[in-house]
Amino acid sequence: MTEDERQIRDLVATWMSATRSGDIDTVLTLMTDDVVFLVAGRPPFGKQEFAKALTPPAGAVLPKIDGHSEIQEIQVGGDWAFMWTRLTVEVTFPDGRPTRRAGHTLTVLHKKDGKWLLARDANLLTPITEQT
């Protein structure tokens, strides 16, 4: 494993851990200022919208988010890299109601000042329905 690949894997682990603990500030440091998120069913959005979605209004309780990312491939070319992952996310709302989504992501990363940052992310997660 190259040093770049190790750093990218560390970024993913930090992202997942910070998300799990609700550390929005850390998550925001892991992306470029011009990041673009592509999610089915809505227009592309950037860092400001991402932060707003994860910042609770005064007195509100945000859902708990837990996820697992299984990196399938990382390719590095200079200061740019891409990876695709298999991602599973479970969101538990304040009322205890859970929802689960799973699918693949395709992520473009950019190395700035020696640090890998998420620059573009296409998220193909779909709801997981429980089988009875």
Secondary structure, DSSP 8 states (H G I E B T S, - for coil): --HHHHHHHHHHHHHHHHHHHT-HHHHHHTEEEEEEEEETTS--B-HHHHHHHTS--TT----EEEEEEEEEEEEEETTEEEEEEEEEEEEE-TTS-EEEEEEEEEEEEEEETTEEEEEEEEE--EE-----
